[in-house]
Amino acid sequence: MATIEAHREGMREVPEPEEFLRFTLGQRLEHWVLVFTFVALVTTGLPQKFHDAAPSLWVISALGGIDNVRLFHRIFATLFIFESSFHLGAIGASVVLKRFTPSMIPTPRDFLDAFDWLRYSVGLSSRRPEFGRYDFRQIFEYWGIVFGAVIMIATGLMLWFPTYVTRVLPGEFVAAAKETHSGEALLAFLVIVIWHLYSVVFSPNVFPLDQSMINGKISRERMIEEHLREYMRLMGIKELPAHLSSESVASGAAEKPPDG
Amino acid sequence: MNGRKWGALLRLLLAACFAVAVGLTLVRAAPVAQSATPPSPSEQDSNASCLRCHLRPEIAMTFPNGDALSLTFDEQAYRNSVHGDKLNCLDCHERNRRYPHPLPEVSGRREYSQAQYELCKRCHFKNYTLTLDSVHFEALSKGFAYAPLCTDCHTAHAATPIRESRTQIAQACSKCHEGIYEEYSSSIHGSALREENPDVPVCTTCHGVHNIPSATTASFRLDSLNLCAGCHADKELMDKYGISSNVLKTYLDDFHGKTVGFYQKEGTDIWPDQPVCSDCHGVHDIKAVDDPESRVIKENLLTTCRKCHPDATTNFPSAWLSHYEPSLDKATLVYLVKTYYRFLIPFMVGGLVLYIMVDLWRLARNR
């Protein structure tokens, strides 16, 4: 990284920010609303799935019985639906207002990144892929959540209003929705616990906590280390010195600059 | 003079000895008589004096309220009863030792039975105590004249070991619960009982015997699952009739059963609105699931669902998998979804754990 800094100093006179804004206040609020509803839905949902397990009974008793738990689950589900709709609405609005930055849209490059990252991680390649605003893990996780949310909301509503559903669909769909809701919930829970908590808490890179979802900021060091292409875009750097660009950001310059 | 004097003294001494001997014999004899077993009925003496009158067919009495009571004793029935070789008339009818018999100080026949029935507890204390927790005793203590007493089910003089005859149990209950008995008789359980089937439940199987609880409480409703499961989760018994023994598990795994299962585990006394076995299958009138009159046969299931889901339509009942575990044949879609997650979840978890390990390894190498 020292070479990059040397490169920057050679190019610019103006002092560079020590920190970059990673998430706006609105994004951070959205994230914590999502965290809250997710935890609440898992807490009130998994004990229903694992109804035979002793901890389930403990949770359900603590919350005042299964009827309360079902009510809470539906209240948080409603909040979750609102949050998801708001997120969708915000994206829609930004598209309409032509302020949309397609930083979360997966591109073929992300799949290549994943492959390259694997090769680099296991030592098959010394070429470390460089990432844009969001790396392939973050993009895949985001879309996992989006699809997971669509499935959970759709099947959850089917379970909530089975008589309406069966006016159109066969009854077995309700039973299948229950199975899907239950399986997808466990999947989402495990992915978040294993993957997301590793990325933002337990990974030696960020331990004890990646604070960018709290203060919204990311340090210049981490920006360069983890999101070099985004750093270059923000700093207006078109090309790296030859010895770096050949290795790491082959197509960085080709990326379409975002609108805003 | 001397000789007469000595003679008199000797007679006095002999008389005293005799008196002492008689006295001792009496004193010793009394406890022996008390602890001895009641005379066997073959010794006609003990009951003979009673039977001299009470075998006569015309003998009867009228209570002050006009109730008539035949006093003719059916000796044969008594000899065949459980008490026939154990109890004599006076063991229970002690107050009639005197003759002429004192008139009972009650106004009618029912009052007489109520006044007398506690006699049973002298020997049957345990079962008597159990009845004190029963819904019948509750009715009795509220003054309901026809709340059953021991003798109403067991009879006074012809008590036979009722538990050995399952049809007799049902008939004993039917004396008061006639409508229920008729429903039961037409049910799959009741009709099998008439064919002397030893496995089907009779009244007491579900309701208990002496401490019969109220069947309209929340706790009875919650426990009713276990009553049914007592037989219907018994694989060996159900295999005999080709019936699934998986019904409780599949119920508890689904929406209705999960809620009721939690009510059970929480130990709360909430009345479960969710259906228990009897809400769909019926209570006393349970029919075989392929009986055209069954509430759960496909043709009738929608009506049954609508009891709680009034806006349900034709497709709705099949949202419930009819106690089937999803398989390729039954509820294929559900089975496929289940299988999908059964493979996807371990695959994802394994992949992510692997990713973390590789990532940590990379960081360790680069350090």
Interface residues (C-beta under 8 A of the other chain):
Chain A: Q48 H51 L57 I60 S61 G65 I66 D67 R70 L118 Y120 S121 V122 G123 L159 P162 T163 T166 R167 L169 P170 G171 E172 F173 V174 A175 A176 K178 E179 T180 S182 G183 E184 L186 L187 L190 V191 I194 W195 Y198 S203 P204 N205
Chain B: L252 D253 D254 F255 K258 T259 G261 F262 Y263 K265 E266 T268 I270 H309 D311 A312 T313 N315 F316 P317 S318 A319 W320 L321 P326 A331 L333 V334 V337 K338 Y340 Y341 R342 L344 I345 M348 V349 L352 V353 Y355 I356 V358 D359 L360 W361 R362 L363 R365
